Amino acid sequence: MAVITDTLFREAMTHLASGVAVITARRADGGPCGIAATSLTSYSAHPPALLVSVWHGSRCHDALAASEHFGVHLLRSDELYLAERFANRELDPTEKFAGLDWHWDADVPELGGTLAYLRCMRAENFVRYDHTILIGDLMGGRLEEGEPLVYARRRMDWLMQPMD
């Protein structure tokens, strides 16, 4: 039996494909914030709910953990630029929205044109290790045409090509 190590875990998880999303909320000062995330999953179909894992070191962690509502934007295969922008830790949270098609959906920043937008009401938070797990009940949203952006093997694509 193999010993479980951080390296083994990280390498094994690179083979688990995931959709890519941007999670948004309103900060305490009223501005928008958002993060790129691959740690999300459907949680329940009845009622419709999802689960998002947010790293404590994220500048948007506190806003996401405290917000009554948050948005989940599933990205299309041609929206890699959004994933990279919202994953950029050097950009100020407000700068991430500069020049983008977005508006307020009541208290949630909604990005235009994404594959799907899911408006969620926070049902529960759990703190575990260095992450906060948010469970959100679906309140509404929209679904557009397109193919999903997928993250696997440390890269984002639509059709996962063999590694070189």
Rosetta blueprint (number, residue, H / E / L):
1 M L
2 A L
3 V L
4 I L
5 T L
6 D H
7 T H
8 L H
9 F H
10 R H
11 E H
12 A H
13 M H
14 T L
15 H L
16 L L
17 A L
18 S E
19 G E
20 V L
21 A E
22 V E
23 I E
24 T E
25 A E
26 R E
27 R L
28 A L
29 D L
30 G L
31 G L
32 P E
33 C E
34 G E
35 I E
36 A E
37 A E
38 T L
39 S L
40 L E
41 T E
42 S E
43 Y E
44 S E
45 A E
46 H L
47 P L
48 P E
49 A E
50 L E
51 L E
52 V E
53 S E
54 V E
55 W E
56 H L
57 G L
58 S L
59 R L
60 C L
61 H H
62 D H
63 A H
64 L H
65 A H
66 A H
67 S L
68 E L
69 H E
70 F E
71 G E
72 V E
73 H E
74 L E
75 L L
76 R E
77 S L
78 D L
79 E L
80 L H
81 Y H
82 L H
83 A H
84 E H
85 R H
86 F H
87 A H
88 N L
89 R L
90 E L
91 L L
92 D L
93 P L
94 T L
95 E H
96 K H
97 F H
98 A L
99 G L
100 L L
101 D L
102 W E
103 H E
104 W E
105 D E
106 A L
107 D L
108 V E
109 P E
110 E E
111 L E
112 G L
113 G L
114 T L
115 L L
116 A E
117 Y E
118 L E
119 R E
120 C E
121 M E
122 R E
123 A E
124 E E
125 N E
126 F E
127 V E
128 R E
129 Y L
130 D L
131 H E
132 T E
133 I E
134 L E
135 I E
136 G E
137 D E
138 L E
139 M E
140 G E
141 G E
142 R E
143 L E
144 E L
145 E L
146 G L
147 E L
148 P E
149 L L
150 V E
151 Y E
152 A E
153 R L
154 R L
155 R E
156 M E
157 D E
158 W L
159 L L
160 M L
161 Q L
162 P L
163 M L
164 D L
